[in-house]
Every structure is written in structure tokens, then in C-alpha cells.
Amino acid sequence: MPITAQHVRETLDAYLANHPDEKDALSVLSEVLDKAGDSIASRKEYRGHVTAGAALLRPDGRVLTIEHRALRKWLLPGGHVEESDATLLDAALRELAEETGISPDQVEPDSGIPLHIDAHPIPANPDKGEDAHQHFDFRYLFRTTADMVELQEEEVTAYSWQFADMLTAEPLRTRVMAAAR
């Protein structure tokens, strides 16, 4: 069953219960969700749509980052949700496995509530026929003892296990560092 607006709303509400200071920053997500309804999970929803990411943490305090081929940036594993994803957590886990080859049985979700939700603009991509839009990235924390990575080379060019303090995005950095302690 695909991800629904109700699931996104419930996940957002649970997140904001833990981080009420982010309500204003995420108001654009709330507004788009009200207007888009269930199409919030469709990559063709150009007002904005949800994506899912994974902060994968090892016991030594290192977090997995990947170099995204198209964007040429170091990011957490993640991407668009698919029809087969029942939850945003499922989408994050699937994306992690697809991009890194680390199987779901090698990771443990820290919580069913995202560690961070990031809203950021995506520029138009005429080659793909995509208008400029927003990504609402629901980032979940997972723990693992695995370190063997098999990259999905169509999308990912490299990987690195970085200490959490090397992450640059706040409040993600602070939250991953706290989880690593």
C-alpha cells in the first residue's frame, strides 16, 4: 500500500511533538500536505513531495555518507518513495539497502519517528521534465555493526564512514552526535 497523506501527517505530528520549535520551519510541508493530499508521495507533485533518508550509525560513532552521482554531493543514503513503500521508515530502509547493499536484517531502526525532517528546494531539471519543487526529507536513524558496502553505481559514486561531527547540516549533526554517545 503506498504512503498516504494521513501517514505523512501522523509522522509529521509525532516529530513535531518532539521538536515543537521546528513547527514554523516545517509549515511549508504542512501547507503542501493540505493541498496535495495523497499525491504528497508522488515525485510528480511539483508543489513538493516526501523523500526518505537514513542516518546509519555504527557503534564507533561513524555515520555512512554517500557521494550522489547526479548531485555530486556527499549525502545520507535516501531518495524518493515508491508505490511499494507502506511507511516513510520502510522507504528509508529500502533506499539504504538499494544504494549501499546493506540488507535490512543488518540494521536496527532507532525509532519509528524521524531523527530530522528537512525541507529544501530542488531546482528544475529540464532533462527529466521536472519543474522546480520542494523535497521534504524524512531522515531516520538506524544502527548497525555492518561495514561492507556495495554501491548502486547508477546513483552513487563513493561512500565514507564519517564521524558524526563531520556532518554539516544542523540539527541533524547534533542529533546524530547525541545518538552516538
N, CA, C and O of each residue as an XYZ file, in Angstrom:
724
protein
N       0.841     -1.181      0.000
C       0.000      0.000      0.000
C       0.887      1.245      0.000
O       1.789      1.346      0.831
N       0.660      2.173     -0.888
C       1.509      3.363     -0.945
C       1.339      4.266      0.274
O       0.355      4.183      1.010
N       2.313      5.112      0.453
C       2.297      6.071      1.561
C       1.164      7.075      1.349
O       0.994      7.618      0.257
N       0.399      7.310      2.403
C      -0.766      8.194      2.334
C      -0.477      9.537      3.012
O       0.468      9.671      3.790
N      -1.310     10.513      2.697
C      -1.228     11.806      3.363
C      -1.432     11.643      4.870
O      -0.785     12.323      5.666
N      -2.327     10.746      5.253
C      -2.575     10.520      6.685
C      -1.311     10.031      7.381
O      -0.990     10.490      8.478
N      -0.583      9.095      6.747
C       0.663      8.599      7.339
C       1.690      9.732      7.457
O       2.360      9.861      8.481
N       1.810     10.548      6.406
C       2.759     11.659      6.440
C       2.373     12.632      7.556
O       3.235     13.091      8.306
N       1.091     12.942      7.667
C       0.615     13.859      8.711
C       0.897     13.291     10.106
O       1.380     14.010     10.981
N       0.599     12.020     10.313
C       0.839     11.397     11.624
C       2.328     11.387     11.960
O       2.709     11.614     13.109
N       3.160     11.128     10.969
C       4.606     11.116     11.188
C       5.105     12.524     11.493
O       5.918     12.714     12.398
N       4.625     13.501     10.747
C       4.984     14.898     11.000
C       4.541     15.326     12.394
O       5.311     15.955     13.119
N       3.321     14.997     12.775
C       2.813     15.371     14.099
C       3.642     14.738     15.218
O       3.938     15.394     16.216
N       4.018     13.467     15.056
C       4.847     12.789     16.067
C       6.212     13.467     16.163
O       6.745     13.644     17.258
N       6.772     13.844     15.023
C       8.059     14.535     15.003
C       7.943     15.896     15.698
O       8.787     16.246     16.524
N       6.903     16.657     15.365
C       6.740     17.983     15.961
C       6.434     17.925     17.449
O       6.714     18.878     18.176
N       5.861     16.816     17.911
C       5.656     16.652     19.352
C       7.010     16.611     20.072
O       7.125     17.069     21.209
N       8.027     16.065     19.411
C       9.383     16.014     19.973
C      10.179     17.288     19.694
O      11.102     17.621     20.437
N       9.823     17.997     18.626
C      10.588     19.175     18.198
C       9.636     20.329     17.857
O       9.595     20.775     16.711
N       8.871     20.813     18.844
C       7.873     21.853     18.562
C       8.489     23.150     18.033
O       7.803     23.938     17.382
N       9.766     23.376     18.305
C      10.440     24.578     17.814
C      10.617     24.582     16.293
O      10.985     25.610     15.723
N      10.365     23.463     15.634
C      10.518     23.375     14.178
C       9.195     23.549     13.424
O       9.151     23.419     12.200
N       8.122     23.844     14.159
C       6.811     23.963     13.522
C       6.811     25.020     12.418
O       6.289     24.771     11.331
N       7.381     26.180     12.676
C       7.411     27.236     11.659
C       8.248     26.822     10.459
O       7.848     27.050      9.317
N       9.397     26.220     10.701
C      10.279     25.797      9.602
C       9.609     24.752      8.716
O       9.887     24.685      7.519
N       8.730     23.937      9.293
C       8.064     22.881      8.529
C       6.643     23.248      8.113
O       5.889     22.396      7.642
N       6.280     24.521      8.289
C       4.920     24.937      7.913
C       4.680     24.760      6.414
O       3.552     24.489      6.004
N       5.716     24.908      5.593
C       5.553     24.716      4.149
C       5.165     23.263      3.848
O       4.363     23.013      2.949
N       5.719     22.323      4.579
C       5.339     20.909      4.416
C       3.869     20.734      4.775
O       3.120     20.081      4.048
N       3.466     21.310      5.875
C       2.067     21.209      6.303
C       1.123     21.791      5.253
O       0.082     21.205      4.958
N       1.485     22.936      4.693
C       0.655     23.585      3.679
C       0.559     22.745      2.402
O      -0.526     22.569      1.848
N       1.694     22.233      1.945
C       1.685     21.409      0.733
C       0.906     20.124      0.983
O       0.163     19.669      0.113
N       1.069     19.543      2.151
C       0.350     18.321      2.511
C      -1.160     18.551      2.470
O      -1.904     17.707      1.971
N      -1.612     19.689      2.994
C      -3.045     20.020      2.962
C      -3.570     20.113      1.533
O      -4.681     19.668      1.246
N      -2.775     20.686      0.642
C      -3.203     20.880     -0.745
C      -3.015     19.635     -1.605
O      -3.858     19.336     -2.451
N      -1.923     18.908     -1.398
C      -1.569     17.787     -2.282
C      -2.260     16.485     -1.903
O      -2.478     15.629     -2.761
N      -2.603     16.325     -0.636
C      -3.210     15.065     -0.203
C      -2.277     13.896     -0.472
O      -1.069     13.996     -0.260
N      -2.841     12.786     -0.940
C      -2.038     11.577     -1.136
C      -0.978     11.726     -2.225
O      -0.062     10.907     -2.301
N      -1.083     12.752     -3.066
C      -0.039     12.936     -4.080
C       1.261     13.470     -3.475
O       2.247     13.635     -4.193
N       1.280     13.742     -2.167
C       2.488     14.189     -1.479
C       3.614     13.151     -1.614
O       4.789     13.487     -1.462
N       3.259     11.908     -1.896
C       4.263     10.846     -2.042
C       4.694     10.650     -3.495
O       5.549      9.811     -3.776
N       4.113     11.411     -4.413
C       4.435     11.265     -5.833
C       5.546     12.224     -6.248
O       5.483     13.417     -5.950
N       6.548     11.713     -6.924
C       7.634     12.572     -7.392
C       7.160     13.528     -8.483
O       7.909     14.411     -8.902
N       5.930     13.359     -8.941
C       5.341     14.261     -9.934
C       4.560     15.400     -9.279
O       3.988     16.237     -9.978
N       4.532     15.440     -7.952
C       3.872     16.524     -7.225
C       4.889     17.660     -7.083
O       5.761     17.614     -6.216
N       4.768     18.682     -7.943
C       5.792     19.723     -8.013
C       5.597     20.862     -7.019
O       6.416     21.780     -6.977
N       4.542     20.827     -6.223
C       4.489     21.762     -5.091
C       5.492     21.290     -4.043
O       6.024     22.082     -3.264
N       5.736     19.986     -4.042
C       6.674     19.366     -3.121
C       6.238     17.948     -2.838
O       5.054     17.625     -2.934
N       7.196     17.094     -2.485
C       6.860     15.710     -2.145
C       7.857     15.163     -1.129
O       8.959     15.683     -0.952
N       7.419     14.086     -0.466
C       8.241     13.484      0.573
C       9.321     12.599     -0.045
O       9.131     11.979     -1.091
N      10.446     12.568      0.636
C      11.534     11.646      0.361
C      11.934     11.046      1.703
O      11.473     11.499      2.751
N      12.785     10.031      1.674
C      13.183      9.379      2.922
C      14.678      9.111      2.910
O      15.241      8.719      1.888
N      15.312      9.325      4.047
C      16.748      9.131      4.166
C      17.103      8.353      5.414
O      16.304      8.211      6.340
N      18.345      7.848      5.409
C      18.820      7.017      6.507
C      20.150      7.532      7.035
O      21.119      7.657      6.286
N      20.191      7.827      8.316
C      21.449      8.093      9.006
C      21.841      6.761      9.656
O      21.256      6.353     10.660
N      22.829      6.097      9.073
C      23.250      4.775      9.543
C      24.474      4.934     10.425
O      25.530      5.376      9.971
N      24.322      4.569     11.691
C      25.327      4.809     12.712
C      25.942      3.499     13.191
O      25.226      2.556     13.529
N      27.270      3.446     13.216
C      27.985      2.283     13.762
C      28.321      2.542     15.234
O      28.276      3.687     15.684
N      28.657      1.489     15.987
C      29.000      1.668     17.402
C      30.210      2.576     17.634
O      30.338      3.160     18.710
N      31.098      2.706     16.643
C      32.269      3.575     16.800
C      31.948      5.052     16.569
O      32.851      5.889     16.568
N      30.646      5.384     16.369
C      30.235      6.771     16.205
C      30.341      7.297     14.789
O      30.182      8.496     14.559
N      30.605      6.422     13.844
C      30.690      6.854     12.448
C      29.338      6.661     11.760
O      28.591      5.728     12.055
N      29.055      7.572     10.838
C      27.808      7.546     10.086
C      28.155      7.411      8.595
O      29.133      7.985      8.115
N      27.344      6.653      7.892
C      27.590      6.392      6.475
C      27.125      7.565      5.619
O      25.983      8.011      5.733
N      28.016      8.059      4.764
C      27.653      9.052      3.766
C      27.998      8.487      2.389
O      28.901      7.664      2.239
N      27.250      8.956      1.392
C      27.475      8.511      0.020
C      27.650      9.735     -0.873
O      27.116     10.809     -0.595
N      28.400      9.554     -1.940
C      28.530     10.628     -2.918
C      27.512     10.363     -4.024
O      27.603      9.375     -4.752
N      26.549     11.264     -4.130
C      25.460     11.127     -5.094
C      25.972     11.508     -6.480
O      26.489     12.608     -6.675
N      25.827     10.597     -7.441
C      26.376     10.805     -8.786
C      25.823     12.065     -9.453
O      26.601     12.902     -9.912
N      24.521     12.217     -9.516
C      23.919     13.343    -10.242
C      24.172     14.676     -9.540
O      24.469     15.673    -10.197
N      24.058     14.701     -8.220
C      24.218     15.951     -7.479
C      25.673     16.286     -7.164
O      26.001     17.435     -6.868
N      26.548     15.272     -7.229
C      27.967     15.434     -6.884
C      28.134     16.032     -5.495
O      28.943     16.931     -5.269
N      27.338     15.500     -4.574
C      27.387     15.931     -3.177
C      27.450     14.702     -2.287
O      26.982     13.623     -2.653
N      28.038     14.884     -1.110
C      28.038     13.832     -0.090
C      26.759     13.977      0.728
O      26.491     15.035      1.297
N      25.981     12.916      0.779
C      24.674     12.919      1.432
C      24.487     11.647      2.236
O      25.289     10.717      2.160
N      23.415     11.627      3.006
C      22.965     10.375      3.602
C      22.290      9.547      2.517
O      21.741     10.117      1.574
N      22.313      8.225      2.619
C      21.540      7.412      1.673
C      20.059      7.796      1.767
O      19.551      8.081      2.851
N      19.382      7.800      0.626
C      17.960      8.128      0.632
C      17.471      8.475     -0.750
O      18.239      8.494     -1.712
N      16.175      8.751     -0.838
C      15.604      9.116     -2.124
C      14.090      9.127     -2.096
O      13.459      9.200     -1.041
N      13.531      9.053     -3.290
C      12.079      9.113     -3.456
C      11.391      7.865     -2.910
O      11.957      6.771     -2.906
N      10.169      8.056     -2.455
C       9.360      6.920     -2.013
C       8.776      6.231     -3.242
O       8.656      6.834     -4.309
N       8.419      4.971     -3.078
C       7.855      4.182     -4.165
C       6.499      3.628     -3.752
O       6.163      3.586     -2.568
N       5.729      3.206     -4.744
C       4.393      2.644     -4.502
C       4.427      1.495     -3.501
O       3.475      1.307     -2.745
N       5.509      0.729     -3.488
C       5.608     -0.442     -2.616
C       5.916     -0.089     -1.158
O       5.816     -0.954     -0.288
N       6.285      1.155     -0.877
C       6.615      1.574      0.489
C       5.339      1.831      1.277
O       4.513      2.652      0.879
N       5.179      1.134      2.389
C       3.994      1.326      3.236
C       4.162      2.498      4.190
O       3.185      3.147      4.564
N       5.427      2.774      4.589
C       5.710      3.858      5.529
C       6.958      4.599      5.080
O       7.720      4.109      4.246
N       7.157      5.765      5.630
C       8.375      6.521      5.349
C       9.601      5.800      5.903
O      10.670      5.843      5.293
N       9.459      5.142      7.046
C      10.547      4.338      7.600
C      10.913      3.208      6.641
O      12.095      2.945      6.417
N       9.912      2.540      6.076
C      10.167      1.488      5.080
C      10.921      2.048      3.880
O      11.843      1.412      3.368
N      10.529      3.240      3.432
C      11.183      3.864      2.281
C      12.648      4.157      2.587
O      13.517      3.923      1.747
N      12.927      4.667      3.784
C      14.314      4.956      4.172
C      15.139      3.674      4.208
O      16.281      3.652      3.748
N      14.567      2.615      4.751
C      15.263      1.332      4.828
C      15.510      0.754      3.435
O      16.590      0.231      3.165
N      14.522      0.846      2.558
C      14.680      0.352      1.182
C      15.763      1.128      0.456
O      16.624      0.534     -0.192
N      15.730      2.459      0.558
C      16.742      3.289     -0.098
C      18.145      2.968      0.429
O      19.099      2.897     -0.345
N      18.265      2.779      1.727
C      19.552      2.418      2.321
C      20.072      1.120      1.702
O      21.232      1.042      1.299
N      19.217      0.111      1.630
C      19.623     -1.183      1.064
C      19.962     -1.051     -0.415
O      20.965     -1.602     -0.869
N      19.139     -0.325     -1.173
C      19.390     -0.181     -2.609
C      20.711      0.522     -2.894
O      21.477      0.079     -3.750
N      20.979      1.602     -2.191
C      22.148      2.413     -2.505
C      23.443      1.865     -1.938
O      24.520      2.151     -2.461
N      23.349      1.072     -0.864
C      24.575      0.627     -0.189
C      24.766     -0.882     -0.159
O      25.859     -1.355      0.153
N      23.730     -1.647     -0.475
C      23.834     -3.095     -0.399
C      23.777     -3.643      1.023
O      23.914     -4.849      1.225
N      23.580     -2.779      1.998
C      23.453     -3.236      3.390
C      22.015     -3.696      3.585
O      21.084     -2.901      3.463
N      21.834     -4.970      3.885
C      20.488     -5.536      3.940
C      19.741     -5.094      5.196
O      20.352     -4.806      6.225
N      18.411     -5.046      5.099
C      17.598     -4.620      6.238
C      17.823     -5.442      7.504
O      17.643     -4.931      8.609
N      18.217     -6.714      7.359
C      18.443     -7.512      8.570
C      19.771     -7.178      9.258
O      20.076     -7.734     10.312
N      20.559     -6.275      8.668
C      21.817     -5.841      9.273
C      21.697     -4.501      9.990
O      22.678     -3.992     10.532
N      20.488     -3.929      9.993
C      20.285     -2.631     10.631
C      19.099     -2.686     11.582
O      18.200     -3.514     11.439
N      19.122     -1.795     12.543
C      18.050     -1.691     13.529
C      17.573     -0.243     13.575
O      18.366      0.661     13.837
N      16.278     -0.015     13.320
C      15.787      1.367     13.432
C      15.857      1.832     14.881
O      15.535      1.082     15.803
N      16.282      3.076     15.070
C      16.369      3.636     16.412
C      14.993      3.988     16.943
O      14.732      3.878     18.141
N      14.097      4.418     16.031
C      12.764      4.860     16.418
C      11.891      4.893     15.174
O      12.396      4.967     14.053
N      10.593      4.838     15.374
C       9.662      4.996     14.256
C       9.414      6.454     13.919
O       8.693      6.764     12.971
N      10.010      7.348     14.693
C       9.876      8.791     14.472
C      11.163      9.290     13.825
O      12.252      8.905     14.249
N      11.055     10.140     12.805
C      12.277     10.629     12.157
C      13.206     11.342     13.138
O      12.762     11.984     14.090
N      14.493     11.210     12.880
C      15.506     11.942     13.627
C      15.482     13.413     13.220
O      15.754     14.301     14.028
N      15.150     13.653     11.952
C      15.130     15.008     11.419
C      14.232     15.038     10.180
O      14.161     14.055      9.442
N      13.559     16.143      9.954
C      12.825     16.382      8.708
C      13.397     17.661      8.110
O      13.421     18.712      8.750
N      13.851     17.544      6.881
C      14.467     18.673      6.201
C      13.630     19.057      4.992
O      13.265     18.200      4.187
N      13.327     20.344      4.864
C      12.631     20.872      3.688
C      13.637     21.689      2.895
O      14.225     22.637      3.415
N      13.835     21.317      1.625
C      14.799     22.040      0.810
C      14.354     22.089     -0.649
O      13.685     21.178     -1.137
N      14.735     23.170     -1.341
C      14.321     23.335     -2.745
C      15.147     22.450     -3.676
O      16.332     22.212     -3.444
N      14.503     21.977     -4.720
C      15.148     21.214     -5.780
C      14.970     22.028     -7.067
O      13.846     22.387     -7.419
N      16.060     22.318     -7.763
C      15.926     23.110     -8.986
C      15.250     22.322    -10.102
O      15.222     21.091    -10.078
N      14.713     23.031    -11.066
C      14.111     22.390    -12.235
C      15.171     21.544    -12.945
O      16.355     21.881    -12.959
N      14.712     20.443    -13.530
C      15.593     19.572    -14.305
C      14.935     19.332    -15.662
O      14.182     18.372    -15.829
N      15.217     20.198    -16.626
C      14.579     20.071    -17.944
C      14.839     18.723    -18.617
O      13.987     18.228    -19.354
N      16.009     18.124    -18.370
C      16.324     16.820    -18.966
C      15.340     15.737    -18.531
O      15.066     14.798    -19.279
N      14.813     15.877    -17.316
C      13.836     14.907    -16.798
C      12.406     15.437    -16.879
O      11.464     14.752    -16.484
N      12.248     16.643    -17.385
C      10.915     17.245    -17.461
C      10.358     17.590    -16.094
O       9.147     17.531    -15.879
N      11.241     17.952    -15.164
C      10.804     18.248    -13.790
C      10.888     19.739    -13.512
O      11.902     20.383    -13.778
N       9.804     20.270    -12.972
C       9.783     21.653    -12.518
C      10.538     21.769    -11.192
O      10.789     20.769    -10.519
N      10.890     22.988    -10.832
C      11.451     23.234     -9.501
C      10.400     22.838     -8.466
O       9.203     23.024     -8.686
N      10.852     22.294     -7.343
C       9.925     21.842     -6.303
C      10.656     21.701     -4.972
O      11.859     21.945     -4.879
N       9.922     21.312     -3.962
C      10.467     21.085     -2.624
C      10.594     19.586     -2.359
O       9.753     18.794     -2.785
N      11.655     19.212     -1.651
C      11.747     17.866     -1.076
C      11.552     18.007      0.422
O      12.132     18.883      1.063
N      10.729     17.132      0.966
C      10.520     17.054      2.406
C      11.119     15.729      2.830
O      10.475     14.683      2.741
N      12.368     15.786      3.295
C      13.160     14.582      3.550
C      12.999     14.129      4.994
O      13.432     14.810      5.924
N      12.370     12.970      5.168
C      12.165     12.362      6.479
C      13.367     11.455      6.734
O      13.496     10.399      6.115
N      14.249     11.870      7.652
C      15.506     11.175      7.912
C      15.397     10.365      9.199
O      15.086     10.895     10.265
N      15.660      9.073      9.070
C      15.566      8.147     10.199
C      16.952      7.680     10.620
O      17.856      7.546      9.795
N      17.104      7.437     11.911
C      18.352      6.898     12.446
C      18.261      5.376     12.517
O      17.304      4.811     13.047
N      19.278      4.739     11.970
C      19.430      3.289     12.051
C      20.794      2.992     12.661
O      21.735      3.775     12.529
N      20.879      1.853     13.326
C      22.153      1.409     13.902
C      22.571      0.105     13.236
O      21.735     -0.705     12.838
N      23.898     -0.081     13.125
C      24.424     -1.287     12.501
C      25.812     -1.597     13.019
O      26.492     -0.722     13.556
N      26.234     -2.836     12.861
C      27.632     -3.218     13.065
C      28.264     -3.558     11.716
O      29.455     -3.863     11.649
N      27.480     -3.507     10.652
C      27.982     -3.809      9.309
C      28.899     -2.693      8.830
O      28.745     -1.531      9.205
N      29.856     -3.076      7.993
C      30.655     -2.035      7.354
C      30.945     -2.341      5.884
O      31.575     -1.538      5.196
N      30.495     -3.483      5.407
C      30.670     -3.835      4.000
C      29.583     -3.142      3.174
O      28.391     -3.308      3.431
N      30.012     -2.376      2.194
C      29.087     -1.613      1.368
C      29.275     -2.023     -0.091
O      30.402     -2.135     -0.572
N      28.156     -2.246     -0.791
C      28.167     -2.492     -2.238
C      27.320     -1.406     -2.875
O      26.092     -1.435     -2.799
N      27.977     -0.458     -3.497
C      27.295      0.725     -4.016
C      26.433      0.428     -5.235
O      26.773     -0.407     -6.074
N      25.314      1.132     -5.310
C      24.475      1.146     -6.502
C      25.110      2.186     -7.432
O      24.852      3.383     -7.305
N      25.922      1.726     -8.347
C      26.778      2.631     -9.112
C      26.035      3.550    -10.070
O      26.608      4.536    -10.533
N      24.760      3.254    -10.383
C      23.993      4.157    -11.240
C      23.756      5.503    -10.543
O      23.659      6.540    -11.199
N      23.663      5.476     -9.203
C      23.337      6.696     -8.460
C      24.431      7.151     -7.506
O      24.466      8.319     -7.121
N      25.318      6.254     -7.122
C      26.275      6.521     -6.061
C      27.691      6.246     -6.562
O      27.946      5.195     -7.151
N      28.615      7.186     -6.334
C      29.985      7.010     -6.826
C      30.978      6.597     -5.746
O      32.010      6.003     -6.060
N      30.689      6.899     -4.476
C      31.619      6.571     -3.400
C      30.869      6.565     -2.071
O      29.738      7.042     -1.977
N      31.521      6.017     -1.048
C      30.954      6.065      0.299
C      32.062      6.332      1.298
O      33.245      6.149      1.009
N      31.652      6.769      2.480
C      32.605      7.027      3.548
C      31.895      6.902      4.887
O      30.757      7.341      5.049
N      32.583      6.299      5.836
C      32.097      6.273      7.217
C      32.744      7.460      7.927
O      33.939      7.436      8.220
N      31.959      8.490      8.201
C      32.446      9.730      8.812
C      32.028      9.796     10.277
O      30.957      9.318     10.652
N      32.889     10.396     11.099
C      32.446     10.671     12.456
C      31.293     11.668     12.371
O      31.293     12.557     11.520
N      30.331     11.515     13.244
C      29.108     12.330     13.196
C      29.400     13.823     13.229
O      28.642     14.609     12.660
N      30.487     14.230     13.885
C      30.782     15.663     13.943
C      31.221     16.231     12.593
O      31.369     17.445     12.453
N      31.428     15.373     11.609
C      31.779     15.834     10.257
C      30.542     16.210      9.431
O      30.659     16.863      8.395
N      29.362     15.795      9.895
C      28.135     16.208      9.212
C      28.005     17.718      9.340
O      28.316     18.283     10.389
N      27.552     18.364      8.290
C      27.489     19.828      8.327
C      26.087     20.370      8.583
O      25.946     21.497      9.058
N      25.052     19.598      8.282
C      23.677     20.084      8.428
C      23.222     20.014      9.881
O      23.327     18.976     10.535
N      22.726     21.120     10.358
C      22.131     21.172     11.694
C      20.615     21.224     11.541
O      20.137     21.815     10.572
N      19.844     20.644     12.435
C      20.230     19.987     13.680
C      20.586     18.503     13.521
O      20.797     17.808     14.514
N      20.652     18.019     12.282
C      20.982     16.612     12.056
C      22.294     16.233     12.741
O      22.367     15.215     13.429
N      23.318     17.044     12.555
C      24.641     16.768     13.138
C      24.552     16.565     14.653
O      25.034     15.566     15.188
N      23.935     17.518     15.323
C      23.825     17.455     16.789
C      23.044     16.210     17.232
O      23.406     15.575     18.222
N      21.996     15.867     16.520
C      21.172     14.717     16.898
C      21.890     13.398     16.657
O      21.768     12.477     17.464
N      22.632     13.291     15.568
C      23.398     12.060     15.322
C      24.520     11.946     16.346
O      24.796     10.853     16.840
N      25.165     13.053     16.669
C      26.241     13.037     17.676
C      25.676     12.582     19.032
O      26.308     11.786     19.728
N      24.512     13.075     19.401
C      23.894     12.675     20.665
C      23.581     11.189     20.665
O      23.776     10.513     21.675
N      23.098     10.674     19.543
C      22.769      9.251     19.425
C      24.032      8.384     19.487
O      23.987      7.235     19.925
N      25.152      8.949     19.045
C      26.403      8.189     19.030
C      27.019      8.056     20.424
O      27.860      7.187     20.655
N      26.603      8.909     21.339
C      27.193      8.866     22.695
C      26.690      7.707     23.498
O      27.089      7.534     24.650
